[in-house]
Amino acid sequence: MLKKFIELFIKPKKKPSNDWHFPVEQPVKHKPALKKATTRSKEMPLKKSTSKKAFESNLKEELKIGKPKAQALAIAYSEKREAAKKTTKPKRK
């Protein structure tokens, strides 16, 4: 601990210059954004159906593009739920 104290306060590593000014702030270099998981192409959207076959197809499609299993399941269930809403609209009187 004594050595660190001596290094910090008694033995300066560099001589201070006569220019006592604030350091110029360097521009912040942003790291390039991480690549997101590839998204589905607009030509091949997920199937909007309540069938088991469509659900499995949507799940496989999401897993194929690299989504985690839990997220792929959630998306497939969401598509199935949205399709069920469209087929069971209440009739107006």
Contact map, one row per residue, 1 for C-alpha under 8 A:
111110000000000000000000000000000000000000000000000000000000000000000000000000000000000000000
111111000000000000000000000000000000000000000000000000000000000000000000000000000000000000000
111111100000000000000000000000000000000000000000000000000000000000000000000000000000000000000
111111110000000000000000000000000000000000000000000000000000000000000000000000000000000000000
111111111100000000000000000000000000000000000000000000000000000000000000000000000000000000000
011111111110000000000000000000000000000000000000000000000000000000000000000000000000000000000
001111111111100000000000000000000000000000000000000000000000000000000000000000000000000000000
000111111111000000000000000000000000000000000000000000000000000000000000000000000000000000000
000011111111000000000000000000000000000000000000000000000000000000000000000000000000000000000
000011111111000000000000000000000000000000000000000000000000000000000000000000000000000000000
000001111111100000000000000000000000000000000000000000000000000000000000000000000000000000000
000000111111111000000000000000000000000000000000000000000000000000000000000000000000000000000
000000100011111000000000000000000000000000000000000000000000000000000000000000000000000000000
000000000001111100000000000000000000000000000000000000000000000000000000000000000000000000000
000000000001111110000000000000000000000000000000000000000000000000000000000000000000000000000
000000000000011111000000000000000000000000000000000000000000000000000000000000000000000000000
000000000000001111110000000000000000000000000000000000000000000000000000000000000000000000000
000000000000000111110000000000000000000000000000000000000000000000000000000000000000000000000
000000000000000011111000000000000000000000000000000000000000000000000000000000000000000000000
000000000000000011111100000000000000000000000000000000000000000000000000000000000000000000000
000000000000000000111110000000000000000000000000000000000000000000000000000000000000000000000
000000000000000000011111000000000000000000000000000000000000000000000000000000000000000000000
000000000000000000001111100000000000000000000000000000000000000000000000000000000000000000000
000000000000000000000111110000000000000000000000000000000000000000000000000000000000000000000
000000000000000000000011111000000000000000000000000000000000000000000000000000000000000000000
000000000000000000000001111100000000000000000000000000000000000000000000000000000000000000000
000000000000000000000000111110000000000000000000000000000000000000000000000000000000000000000
000000000000000000000000011111000000000000000000000000000000000000000000000000000000000000000
000000000000000000000000001111100000000000000000000000000000000000000000000000000000000000000
000000000000000000000000000111110000000000000000000000000000000000000000000000000000000000000
000000000000000000000000000011111000000000000000000000000000000000000000000000000000000000000
000000000000000000000000000001111100000000000000000000000000000000000000000000000000000000000
000000000000000000000000000000111110000000000000000000000000000000000000000000000000000000000
000000000000000000000000000000011111000000000000000000000000000000000000000000000000000000000
000000000000000000000000000000001111100000000000000000000000000000000000000000000000000000000
000000000000000000000000000000000111110000000000000000000000000000000000000000000000000000000
000000000000000000000000000000000011111000000000000000000000000011100000000000000000000000000
000000000000000000000000000000000001111100000000000000000000000011000000000000000000000000000
000000000000000000000000000000000000111110000000000000000000000010000000000000000000000000000
000000000000000000000000000000000000011111011000000000000000000010000000000000000000000000000
000000000000000000000000000000000000001111111000000000000000000000000000000000000000000000000
000000000000000000000000000000000000000111111000000000000000000000000000000000000000000000000
000000000000000000000000000000000000000011111000000000000000000000000000000000000000000000000
000000000000000000000000000000000000000111111100000000000000000000000000000000000000000000000
000000000000000000000000000000000000000111111110000000000000000000000000000000000000000000000
000000000000000000000000000000000000000000011111000000000100100000000000000000100000000000000
000000000000000000000000000000000000000000001111100001101100000000000000000000100000000000000
000000000000000000000000000000000000000000000111110001000000000000000000000000110110000000000
000000000000000000000000000000000000000000000011111001100000000000000000000000110011000000000
000000000000000000000000000000000000000000000001111101100000000000000000000000011011000000000
000000000000000000000000000000000000000000000000111111100000000000000000000000010000000000000
000000000000000000000000000000000000000000000000011111110000000000000000000000000000000000000
000000000000000000000000000000000000000000000000001111111000000000000000000000000000000000000
000000000000000000000000000000000000000000000011111111111100000000000000000000000000000000000
000000000000000000000000000000000000000000000010111111111110000000000000000110010000000000000
000000000000000000000000000000000000000000000000000111111111000000000000000100000000000000000
000000000000000000000000000000000000000000000010000011111111100000000000000000000000000000000
000000000000000000000000000000000000000000000110000001111111110000000000000100000000000000000
000000000000000000000000000000000000000000000000000000111111111000000001101100000000000000000
000000000000000000000000000000000000000000000000000000011111111100000000000000000000000000000
000000000000000000000000000000000000000000000100000000001111111110000000000000000000000000000
000000000000000000000000000000000000000000000000000000000111111111100001000000000000000000000
000000000000000000000000000000000000000000000000000000000011111111111001000000000000000000000
000000000000000000000000000000000000000000000000000000000001111111100000000000000000000000000
000000000000000000000000000000000000111100000000000000000000111111100000000000000000000000000
000000000000000000000000000000000000110000000000000000000000011111110000000000000000000000000
000000000000000000000000000000000000100000000000000000000000011111111011000000000000000000000
000000000000000000000000000000000000000000000000000000000000001001111111000000000000000000000
000000000000000000000000000000000000000000000000000000000000001000111111100000000000000000000
000000000000000000000000000000000000000000000000000000000000000000011111110000000000000000000
000000000000000000000000000000000000000000000000000000000000000000111111111000000000000000000
000000000000000000000000000000000000000000000000000000000010011000111111111100000000000000000
000000000000000000000000000000000000000000000000000000000010000000001111111110000000000000000
000000000000000000000000000000000000000000000000000000000000000000000111111111000000000000000
000000000000000000000000000000000000000000000000000000000010000000000011111111100000000000000
000000000000000000000000000000000000000000000000000000110110000000000001111111110000000000000
000000000000000000000000000000000000000000000000000000100000000000000000111111111000000000000
000000000000000000000000000000000000000000000000000000000000000000000000011111111100000000000
000000000000000000000000000000000000000000000111100000000000000000000000001111111110000000000
000000000000000000000000000000000000000000000001111000100000000000000000000111111111000000000
000000000000000000000000000000000000000000000000010000000000000000000000000011111111100000000
000000000000000000000000000000000000000000000001000000000000000000000000000001111111110000000
000000000000000000000000000000000000000000000001110000000000000000000000000000111111111000000
000000000000000000000000000000000000000000000000110000000000000000000000000000011111111100000
000000000000000000000000000000000000000000000000000000000000000000000000000000001111111110000
000000000000000000000000000000000000000000000000000000000000000000000000000000000111111110000
000000000000000000000000000000000000000000000000000000000000000000000000000000000011111110000
000000000000000000000000000000000000000000000000000000000000000000000000000000000001111111000
000000000000000000000000000000000000000000000000000000000000000000000000000000000000111111100
000000000000000000000000000000000000000000000000000000000000000000000000000000000000000111110
000000000000000000000000000000000000000000000000000000000000000000000000000000000000000011111
000000000000000000000000000000000000000000000000000000000000000000000000000000000000000001111
000000000000000000000000000000000000000000000000000000000000000000000000000000000000000000111
